[in-house]
């Protein structure tokens, strides 16, 4: 007597065997798509935080020393990789740490959750950090002097037309001539009559230049208020200046 077949005619599996095969497959978690979405969002947020912490940070202008280029209270986006493989150049607007004691010491204030989040995201500087914003006029080896017969600064003997100044004309008195040490920067505010910059500290007898390592980043744009959105830096003004 022939053995009975477990399959119907034609060799196709039975409905029971199909059902058993389906039951043996792992079922997808009903919220798996949500978990994947959360992972993607968290990854994107982490990348954004790293960019803000190490590449771009926002600073608020604390004084009128950079008028009219930057108004007190406006905010600038600062490239925290300040040179992108290049040296800081004349005409750059830079944010730098007050390593020379140009500012009065300020104790760190109390913290709060909103400020802590802002610091973590790189939207505001760390609590108590002393920073300044000025324009680079001379780099290591440059001779910065004041002034020609038209009241213009001279760098390496070349008079500079500075369209960004609050008040065109005589930019500093009395006269001076300074050779910038290697590795340091001569910085000035665009509001020359109201800026505690290199000229101010030179005549006070302080250290008048800043160490290039103190530069946090180069300000590349004013981002707030929105009506004042503009790029920063005027390297072209110094194109005719020869190397020292």
C-alpha positions in Angstrom: 0.0 0.0 0.0 1.4 3.4 -1.0 2.2 6.0 1.7 -0.2 8.9 1.9 1.2 12.2 0.8 1.2 15.2 3.2 0.8 17.5 0.2 -2.2 17.9 -2.0 -2.0 17.1 -5.7 0.4 19.3 -7.6 3.0 19.4 -4.8 1.8 22.7 -3.2 2.1 23.1 0.5 -1.0 22.9 2.6 -2.8 25.9 4.1 -1.7 24.7 7.5 2.0 24.7 6.6 1.7 28.3 5.1 0.1 29.5 8.3 2.9 27.9 10.4 5.5 29.5 8.3 4.0 33.0 8.8 3.8 32.5 12.5 7.5 31.7 12.7 8.6 35.0 11.2 9.5 37.8 13.7 6.9 40.6 13.7 7.9 44.2 13.5 7.5 46.3 16.6 4.5 48.6 16.1 6.5 51.6 17.2 9.8 50.8 15.4 9.3 53.6 12.9 8.9 56.1 15.7 12.1 54.9 17.3 14.0 55.2 14.0 12.7 58.7 13.6 13.8 59.7 17.1 17.3 58.3 16.4 17.5 60.4 13.2 16.3 63.5 15.0 18.7 63.0 17.9 21.6 62.5 15.5 20.8 65.6 13.6 20.5 67.6 16.8 23.9 66.3 18.0 25.5 67.4 14.7 23.9 70.8 15.0 25.2 71.2 18.6 28.7 70.2 17.7 28.7 72.7 14.8 27.5 75.5 17.1 30.0 74.6 19.9 33.1 74.2 17.7 32.4 75.9 14.4 29.9 78.8 14.8 28.9 80.7 18.0 26.7 83.7 18.5 28.0 86.8 20.4 26.2 89.9 21.5 27.9 93.3 21.0 28.4 94.8 24.4 29.4 98.4 23.6 29.5 101.2 21.0 33.1 100.7 20.1 32.3 99.1 16.7 29.7 101.7 15.5 28.5 102.0 12.8 29.5 98.6 11.6 28.0 96.9 14.7 25.5 98.4 17.1 25.4 97.8 20.8 23.1 94.8 21.5 23.3 93.4 18.0 24.4 89.8 17.5 27.1 88.3 15.3 27.9 84.8 14.1 31.5 84.0 14.8 33.4 81.3 12.9 35.2 79.4 15.7 37.6 78.0 13.3 38.8 81.5 12.8 41.3 81.1 10.0 40.3 77.9 8.2 43.9 77.0 7.6 44.9 80.7 7.0 46.3 83.4 9.2 44.0 86.1 10.6 44.3 89.0 8.1 44.1 92.8 8.2 40.5 94.0 8.0 39.0 90.9 9.8 36.6 91.6 12.6 37.6 89.2 15.4 36.2 88.2 18.8 39.0 87.5 21.3 39.5 86.7 24.9 40.7 89.5 27.2 44.0 87.9 28.1 45.7 91.3 28.6 43.2 92.6 31.2 41.7 95.4 29.1 38.4 94.9 30.8 37.4 95.1 34.5 37.0 91.6 36.0 33.4 90.4 36.2 32.3 87.6 38.5 30.2 84.9 36.8 26.5 85.5 37.5 24.0 82.9 38.6 22.9 80.3 36.1 19.4 79.2 35.0 18.1 76.5 32.7 17.6 78.8 29.7 21.1 80.2 30.0 22.6 76.7 30.5 20.8 75.5 27.3 22.0 78.5 25.4 25.6 77.9 26.5 25.4 74.2 25.6 24.1 75.0 22.1 26.7 77.7 21.6 24.1 80.5 21.3 25.7 82.5 24.1 29.3 82.5 25.5 30.1 80.8 28.8 29.0 82.6 31.9 31.7 85.1 33.0 33.8 84.8 29.8 35.5 88.2 29.0 35.6 88.8 25.3 36.0 91.8 23.0 35.2 92.6 19.4 37.6 94.7 17.3 39.0 95.0 13.8 42.5 93.8 12.9 44.6 96.6 11.6 48.1 95.2 11.8 49.6 91.7 12.0 53.1 90.5 13.1 55.8 92.7 11.7 53.5 95.5 10.4 54.2 99.1 11.2 51.0 100.9 12.1 51.3 104.7 12.3 49.1 107.8 12.5 48.5 109.7 10.5 49.0 111.1 7.0 48.0 114.7 6.1 44.5 113.5 5.4 44.2 111.9 8.9 44.4 108.3 7.6 46.1 105.4 9.3 49.1 104.0 7.6 50.2 100.4 7.5 53.7 99.8 6.3 53.8 103.3 4.9 50.5 103.0 2.9 47.6 105.2 3.9 44.3 103.3 4.4 40.9 104.5 3.3 38.5 102.9 5.8 34.8 103.2 4.7 33.5 101.4 7.8 34.6 104.2 10.3 31.8 105.9 12.2 33.5 109.3 11.7 35.8 109.5 8.6 38.8 111.7 8.9 41.3 111.8 11.8 41.3 108.4 13.5 43.6 108.9 16.4 45.6 111.6 18.2 48.3 112.1 19.1 50.6 110.7 16.4 52.2 107.3 16.9 54.2 104.6 15.1 54.3 101.0 16.3 55.8 97.8 15.0 53.5 94.9 15.8 55.4 92.0 17.4 55.4 88.6 15.6 52.4 86.4 16.7 50.4 89.4 17.8 47.7 91.7 16.4 47.0 95.5 16.5 43.2 95.9 16.8 41.0 98.9 16.7 37.3 99.8 17.0 35.5 101.4 14.1 34.3 104.0 16.5 37.8 105.4 16.9 36.8 108.2 19.4 35.1 105.7 21.8 37.0 102.4 21.7 39.3 101.0 24.4 41.5 99.4 21.7 45.2 99.1 20.9 45.7 102.8 20.5 43.9 103.6 23.9 46.0 101.0 25.7 49.3 102.1 24.0 49.0 105.6 25.4 48.0 104.2 28.8 51.3 102.3 28.8 49.5 98.9 28.8 50.2 96.0 26.5 48.7 97.4 23.3 48.6 94.3 21.1 46.8 90.9 21.6 48.2 87.5 21.2 46.8 85.8 18.1 46.1 82.7 20.1 43.5 84.7 22.1 41.3 85.0 19.0 38.2 82.9 19.4 36.9 83.4 15.9 36.3 85.7 13.0 33.0 87.5 12.9 31.5 86.7 9.4 28.0 88.1 9.7 25.7 90.3 11.7 22.6 88.2 12.2 20.4 90.2 14.6 18.4 92.4 14.2 17.4 90.8 10.9 17.2 94.2 9.2 20.9 94.6 9.8 21.9 91.3 8.3 25.3 91.7 6.6 28.7 90.1 6.1 31.6 91.4 8.0 35.3 92.0 7.3 37.0 94.3 4.9 40.2 92.7 3.7 40.1 94.5 0.4 40.8 97.8 2.2 44.3 96.5 2.9 45.1 95.0 -0.5 47.7 97.7 -1.4 49.6 97.2 1.9 53.0 95.5 1.2 54.4 92.8 3.5 56.7 94.1 6.2 
